[in-house]
Amino acid sequence: IASENYVANSKLPWVVARYFNVYGPNSKAGHFVADQIDKIRRGVYEIIGGDETRSFCYIEDAILATIYLGENVSKMVVNVGNDQEIRIDEATKIIADSMGFHNLSWT
């Protein structure tokens, strides 16, 4: 917040991009999609916060948004993500289905 405030009050051209739940093929441990894939592979069918919602943004879309912002936007704070939220339990089931794991019993 301090750095955003500093740049916003400077005479520099600026854009602040705030990224939300970006995922892709190289997602690493400590992030939702990678962690769910790891759990499913290990046979751990656990969902934490299943009724919570999040918006997810595919990495290629985040990159395109970043390029657009850099070329077309000035003096703005922009949230980069998806405007449609999905429940965590639904997202987990989509991940499992895409891995070929169907009708699992989740805890």
C-alpha positions in Angstrom: 0.0 0.0 0.0 2.8 2.4 0.8 4.5 1.8 -2.6 1.1 2.3 -4.4 0.6 5.6 -2.4 4.1 6.7 -3.3 3.8 6.1 -7.0 0.2 7.5 -7.1 1.4 10.8 -5.6 4.4 11.1 -7.9 4.7 12.7 -11.3 5.6 9.4 -12.8 3.3 7.5 -15.2 2.0 4.5 -13.4 -0.5 1.6 -13.3 -1.0 -0.7 -10.4 -2.1 -4.2 -11.4 -3.5 -6.4 -8.6 -3.6 -10.0 -9.7 -6.2 -12.5 -8.3 -5.8 -16.2 -8.3 -3.7 -16.6 -11.5 -3.2 -20.2 -12.5 -1.6 -22.1 -15.3 0.4 -25.2 -16.2 3.4 -24.3 -14.1 1.4 -23.4 -10.9 3.5 -24.2 -7.8 2.7 -25.5 -4.4 1.1 -23.0 -2.1 -1.5 -21.9 -4.7 -5.0 -23.3 -4.9 -4.9 -25.1 -8.2 -1.5 -26.8 -7.7 -2.4 -27.8 -4.1 -5.7 -29.4 -5.2 -4.0 -31.3 -8.0 -1.4 -32.6 -5.5 -4.1 -33.6 -3.0 -6.1 -35.5 -5.6 -3.0 -37.3 -6.9 -2.2 -38.4 -3.3 -5.8 -39.5 -2.7 -6.6 -36.7 -0.2 -10.1 -35.6 -1.1 -10.4 -32.7 1.2 -11.9 -29.3 0.5 -11.2 -26.4 2.9 -13.6 -23.5 2.7 -15.7 -25.2 0.1 -18.5 -22.7 0.4 -16.2 -19.7 -0.1 -16.0 -18.2 -3.6 -13.0 -17.0 -5.7 -12.4 -15.7 -9.2 -9.6 -17.3 -11.1 -7.6 -16.0 -14.0 -5.7 -18.1 -16.5 -2.0 -17.0 -16.9 -2.4 -16.2 -20.6 -5.3 -13.9 -19.8 -3.3 -12.2 -17.1 -0.4 -11.6 -19.5 -2.7 -10.1 -22.1 -4.3 -7.9 -19.5 -0.9 -6.7 -18.3 0.2 -5.8 -21.8 -3.1 -4.0 -22.4 -2.7 -2.0 -19.2 0.9 -1.1 -20.0 -0.1 0.2 -23.4 -3.5 1.8 -22.7 -4.0 2.8 -19.1 -2.5 5.4 -16.9 -2.9 6.5 -13.3 -5.2 3.6 -12.3 -5.3 0.7 -9.9 -6.7 -2.3 -11.8 -7.7 -5.7 -10.4 -6.7 -8.4 -12.9 -8.8 -11.4 -12.7 -12.2 -12.8 -13.6 -15.4 -11.0 -12.8 -17.2 -14.4 -12.3 -16.7 -16.1 -8.9 -17.0 -19.8 -8.4 -17.3 -21.8 -5.2 -14.2 -23.6 -4.0 -16.0 -26.9 -3.9 -17.1 -26.5 -7.5 -13.6 -25.5 -8.6 -12.1 -28.5 -6.9 -14.6 -30.8 -8.6 -13.8 -29.3 -12.0 -10.1 -29.9 -11.3 -10.7 -33.5 -10.3 -12.9 -34.2 -13.3 -10.3 -32.8 -15.7 -7.8 -35.2 -14.1 -10.2 -38.2 -14.7 -11.3 -38.5 -11.1 -15.1 -38.5 -11.0 -17.7 -38.8 -8.2 -15.2 -38.6 -5.4 -16.3 -38.4 -1.8 -15.0 -35.1 -0.4 -14.5 -34.2 3.2 
